[in-house]
Each structure stands twice: as structure tokens, then as C-alpha cells.
Amino acid sequence: MPIGIMSAMHEEIHLLHEQMEVESEVVLGMRTYFTGKLCGKDVVVVFSRWGKVAAASTATSLIVRFRVDEIIFSGVAGGLDERLNIGDIVIGKSLIQHDMDATPIFSKFEIPLMDKTYFDSDANISQRLTSAANKYLAENKLDNELIEEFWLHSPTIYSGNIASGDRFISDSAEIQRFRTELPEVLCVEMEGAAVGQICYEYGIPFGIVRTISDSANDDAHIDFMRFVDKVACHYTSGFIEGYLGGFDEKGENNTFVTKDD
């Protein structure tokens, strides 16, 4: 059975599409699903579009139509934890929907009728993603100009919780609210927890890996789309190729630090 590979933006995933041996293209629900082989493995590659609904719809199609036996989501995220810097990597342990609030009937952030707040990623997938990310960062294939432009001198890999919701988190008051209500969350994005919920409902293991594109403790602004097109896409390609290639799951010969939150 194939592995499903998702990103929310075409720019994040186009290198994988270019590198895979495409056997078919299926248009379904305004999305193009590319099936074929990548690093000798059967895969289905698709970009979901932004947001939880788009991600949930895409994940459902991967499971029901294409019969994938696991899903990997790779993309960018905004840093909430003050330790995070641009270019750092977060491997998602548990995913929460920060905009879910059905109080007073249910507790805040709890998914109604499911008795769940967090959706846990698969531990084995996460470990393999961590090993792949370590190897990719150690190889340091980015141009020096990009490293200088985006301050990518010593990226660090973290393992921890991720929050998803259908809005950008940008002002300092909201960031402080997150740090008070969800202090264990490292970063925020718009799709991961939706993928997590769908995979939980269908009994499919999943993994989430995010590249930090902006940091709450950094006042400097970057060109977001340039970062995605020139940096994040290479991160995604490197992570996925390493994951599929079966890098040493013990993370040996790695010169970067993996921090467990």
C-alpha cells in the first residue's frame, strides 16, 4: 500500500513531484493526486490547500480512494515557543485544534463526541522523520546566500505538540494567550490536527513535520513566499527522501540536536 504525502502549498511539495516517477494523475475534489514511486517506494503526493477543511478532505481521499497506509504532512509553521528560530524543525508529537471551543457543553479544545483533545502522531514515523531531518540538516545543501538571508546557521530539531486552526496567529496578545492556555505547544499552523483527527478516525498512522518560517521571539520580518519557495521546499524534499530512503533510525552521525519538549 502507498504512503500519502501532503503539503498545504504547491511550493512546498513541487520538488517531490518533480523527483518522483509519476504513474498516474487523478483529479478529485479540485486536487491532483500524483501516484507513482519516490525513492523506490509507492507514494501518492498531493497539495491539500490551506486550512483544516481542505486538509481533512484531502486526507480522507488519500485513505478512502488511494488506500494509503500512512500519511506524512510536511510544511511551514509559526513559532510559539520562545526557543524556536526561523529554520528550526518541529516533529509533531500531538496535535490540537486551537480554534475548537464547544464550551460549556464540552471542555475547551475538546473535539465534540470524541472525548479527545489531542491526536497523537505515530511514534515510529516521528522517529524516522527525526532521523531524516537530522541527516538532511547535517548535509547542509542550502546556498550560503540563503543561509545568511534567513539566519539558518544552526537549525535545531524539536519534538513536541503543535496547534492547528483556521486563522493566522500574529499579534503579541494572541501569542501570549497561547503561551498561557497551551504552554506545551511549540508552534502553530492550519492543517496538522485535522489530518490527525481523520487518521485517528480511520485508524491510519501519521506524522507531521514543520519548518519554522517565522518566530514569535524575532521582530524581523521575512519574505514568506520566498522562504517557502527557496528553503521550505528543499526541507520537505530532504525530509521525505530521507524518510523513504530508510536513514538510520537511531540518528547516528548526526551533528544537530534533537530536543524533546
C-alpha positions as CSV (number, residue, x, y, z in Angstrom):
1,M,0.0,0.0,0.0
2,P,1.3,3.5,-0.8
3,I,2.4,6.3,1.5
4,G,0.4,9.5,1.3
5,I,2.4,12.7,1.3
6,M,0.7,16.1,1.8
7,S,1.6,19.8,1.9
8,A,-0.7,22.8,2.1
9,M,1.1,24.7,-0.7
10,H,2.3,23.7,-4.1
11,E,5.6,25.5,-3.5
12,E,6.3,23.2,-0.5
13,I,5.9,20.0,-2.5
14,H,6.8,20.7,-6.1
15,L,10.3,19.2,-5.8
16,L,8.9,15.9,-4.7
17,H,6.6,15.9,-7.7
18,E,9.5,16.6,-10.0
19,Q,11.6,13.9,-8.5
20,M,9.0,11.1,-8.4
21,E,8.3,8.6,-11.1
22,V,4.7,9.6,-11.8
23,E,2.5,6.7,-13.0
24,S,-0.9,8.5,-12.9
25,E,-2.6,11.8,-12.1
26,V,-6.1,11.7,-10.6
27,V,-8.1,14.9,-10.3
28,L,-10.5,14.6,-7.4
29,G,-12.2,17.4,-5.5
30,M,-10.2,20.1,-7.3
31,R,-6.9,18.5,-6.2
32,T,-4.4,16.5,-8.3
33,Y,-3.2,13.3,-6.7
34,F,0.1,12.1,-8.2
35,T,0.7,8.4,-7.8
36,G,3.9,6.6,-8.5
37,K,7.3,5.9,-7.0
38,L,9.7,8.0,-5.0
39,C,13.0,6.5,-3.7
40,G,11.6,3.2,-4.8
41,K,8.5,3.4,-2.6
42,D,4.9,3.6,-3.7
43,V,3.5,7.1,-2.9
44,V,0.6,9.4,-3.5
45,V,1.7,13.1,-3.5
46,V,-0.8,15.9,-3.2
47,F,-1.0,19.5,-2.0
48,S,-4.1,20.0,0.1
49,R,-4.6,23.7,0.0
50,W,-4.7,25.8,3.2
51,G,-6.9,25.1,6.3
52,K,-8.4,22.3,8.3
53,V,-11.3,21.6,6.0
54,A,-9.0,21.3,2.9
55,A,-6.6,19.1,4.8
56,A,-9.3,16.8,6.2
57,S,-10.9,16.4,2.8
58,T,-7.5,15.5,1.2
59,A,-6.6,13.1,4.0
60,T,-9.9,11.4,3.6
61,S,-9.4,10.9,-0.1
62,L,-5.9,9.5,0.4
63,I,-7.3,6.9,2.8
64,V,-10.6,6.0,1.1
65,R,-9.7,6.4,-2.6
66,F,-6.0,5.7,-2.7
67,R,-5.8,3.2,0.2
68,V,-2.7,4.7,1.7
69,D,-1.5,3.0,4.9
70,E,0.1,6.1,6.4
71,I,0.2,9.9,5.9
72,I,3.1,12.3,6.2
73,F,2.4,16.1,6.3
74,S,5.2,18.5,5.7
75,G,5.1,22.3,5.6
76,V,5.8,25.5,7.5
77,A,4.6,26.8,10.8
78,G,4.8,29.8,13.1
79,G,6.9,29.5,16.2
80,L,5.2,30.0,19.6
81,D,7.9,28.7,21.9
82,E,10.5,31.3,22.6
83,R,13.3,28.9,21.9
84,L,12.3,28.5,18.2
85,N,14.0,30.3,15.4
86,I,13.5,30.5,11.7
87,G,14.6,27.3,10.1
88,D,14.1,25.1,13.1
89,I,12.2,21.9,12.7
90,V,9.3,20.6,14.8
91,I,8.3,17.0,14.7
92,G,4.7,16.8,15.9
93,K,4.0,14.5,18.9
94,S,0.4,15.5,19.5
95,L,-1.9,17.8,17.6
96,I,-4.6,20.1,19.0
97,Q,-7.3,22.3,17.3
98,H,-6.8,25.7,19.0
99,D,-9.9,27.1,17.5
100,M,-12.3,24.4,18.8
101,D,-14.4,25.7,21.6
102,A,-17.7,24.0,22.3
103,T,-18.0,25.2,25.9
104,P,-19.9,24.9,28.1
105,I,-21.1,21.6,26.7
106,F,-17.6,20.3,26.2
107,S,-14.2,21.4,27.6
108,K,-12.4,24.0,25.6
109,F,-10.3,22.4,22.7
110,E,-12.1,19.0,23.2
111,I,-13.5,17.5,19.9
112,P,-17.2,17.1,20.5
113,L,-18.4,13.5,20.9
114,M,-14.9,12.1,20.6
115,D,-13.6,12.6,24.2
116,K,-10.3,13.7,22.7
117,T,-8.3,17.0,22.7
118,Y,-5.0,15.8,21.3
119,F,-4.3,13.5,18.4
120,D,-1.1,11.6,18.8
121,S,1.2,11.0,15.8
122,D,2.8,7.6,15.2
123,A,5.9,7.3,17.4
124,N,7.8,5.2,14.8
125,I,7.0,7.5,11.9
126,S,8.1,10.5,14.1
127,Q,11.4,8.9,14.9
128,R,12.1,8.1,11.3
129,L,11.2,11.7,10.4
130,T,13.6,13.0,13.1
131,S,16.4,10.8,11.7
132,A,15.7,12.0,8.2
133,A,15.7,15.7,9.3
134,N,18.9,15.2,11.2
135,K,20.6,13.8,8.2
136,Y,19.3,16.4,5.8
137,L,20.4,19.3,8.1
138,A,23.8,17.7,8.6
139,E,24.4,17.7,4.8
140,N,23.7,21.4,4.7
141,K,22.8,21.7,1.0
142,L,21.4,25.2,1.1
143,D,23.2,28.0,-0.7
144,N,25.3,30.2,1.7
145,E,23.3,33.3,0.5
146,L,20.0,31.7,1.7
147,I,21.6,30.7,5.0
148,E,22.7,34.3,5.5
149,E,19.4,35.8,4.3
150,F,17.2,33.7,6.6
151,W,19.7,33.2,9.5
152,L,19.8,29.4,9.1
153,H,23.2,28.9,10.7
154,S,22.3,26.3,13.4
155,P,18.8,24.9,12.9
156,T,17.6,22.7,15.7
157,I,15.1,19.8,15.7
158,Y,12.4,19.8,18.4
159,S,9.8,17.1,19.2
160,G,6.6,18.5,20.7
161,N,3.0,19.5,20.4
162,I,1.5,21.5,17.5
163,A,-1.7,23.6,17.4
164,S,-3.8,23.9,14.2
165,G,-6.6,26.4,13.4
166,D,-8.1,28.3,10.6
167,R,-6.6,31.7,11.3
168,F,-3.1,33.3,11.4
169,I,-1.7,34.0,14.8
170,S,0.3,37.2,14.6
171,D,-0.2,39.8,17.4
172,S,1.6,39.7,20.7
173,A,-1.6,39.4,22.7
174,E,-2.7,36.3,20.9
175,I,0.7,34.8,21.2
176,Q,0.7,35.4,25.0
177,R,-2.8,33.8,25.2
178,F,-1.4,30.7,23.5
179,R,1.5,30.5,25.9
180,T,-0.9,30.8,28.9
181,E,-3.6,28.4,27.7
182,L,-1.5,25.9,25.7
183,P,2.1,26.3,27.2
184,E,3.1,22.9,25.9
185,V,2.5,23.8,22.2
186,L,5.7,24.6,20.2
187,C,4.2,26.0,17.0
188,V,1.0,26.8,15.2
189,E,-0.2,26.0,11.7
190,M,-3.5,25.4,9.9
191,E,-3.8,21.7,8.9
192,G,-2.0,19.1,11.1
193,A,-4.6,18.5,13.7
194,A,-7.3,18.0,11.0
195,V,-5.1,15.4,9.4
196,G,-4.6,13.9,12.9
197,Q,-8.3,13.6,13.5
198,I,-9.1,12.0,10.2
199,C,-6.2,9.5,10.6
200,Y,-7.5,8.7,14.1
201,E,-11.0,8.1,12.9
202,Y,-9.7,5.7,10.1
203,G,-7.0,4.0,12.2
204,I,-4.2,5.3,9.9
205,P,-0.8,6.2,11.4
206,F,0.5,9.7,10.6
207,G,3.5,12.0,11.0
208,I,3.7,15.8,10.9
209,V,7.0,17.7,10.3
210,R,7.0,21.5,10.3
211,T,9.7,24.1,9.4
212,I,9.5,27.3,11.3
213,S,9.0,30.2,8.9
214,D,8.6,33.0,11.5
215,S,9.4,33.2,15.1
216,A,7.4,34.9,17.9
217,N,10.6,36.0,19.6
218,D,12.1,37.6,16.5
219,D,10.9,41.1,15.4
220,A,12.5,40.8,11.9
221,H,10.2,40.1,9.0
222,I,11.0,37.8,6.2
223,D,9.6,37.3,2.7
224,F,7.3,34.4,3.5
225,M,6.7,33.1,-0.1
226,R,10.4,33.4,-0.9
227,F,11.2,31.4,2.3
228,V,8.7,28.7,1.2
229,D,9.9,28.6,-2.4
230,K,13.7,28.7,-1.7
231,V,14.0,27.0,1.7
232,A,11.0,25.1,2.9
233,C,10.5,23.2,-0.3
234,H,14.1,21.9,0.0
235,Y,13.5,20.9,3.6
236,T,10.4,19.0,2.7
237,S,12.1,17.2,-0.2
238,G,15.1,16.3,2.0
239,F,12.9,15.1,4.9
240,I,10.7,12.9,2.7
241,E,13.5,11.5,0.7
242,G,15.4,10.6,3.9
243,Y,12.2,9.1,5.4
244,L,11.6,6.9,2.3
245,G,15.2,6.0,2.0
246,G,15.3,4.5,5.4
247,F,18.0,6.5,7.2
248,D,19.4,5.1,10.4
249,E,16.5,5.4,12.8
250,K,19.0,5.7,15.7
251,G,20.1,9.1,14.4
252,E,23.8,8.2,14.4
253,N,26.4,10.5,12.9
254,N,24.1,13.5,13.4
255,T,25.6,16.8,14.3
256,F,22.4,18.6,15.2
257,V,20.5,18.5,18.4
258,T,17.0,17.0,18.8
259,K,15.1,18.4,21.7
260,D,12.1,16.7,23.3
261,D,9.8,19.2,24.8
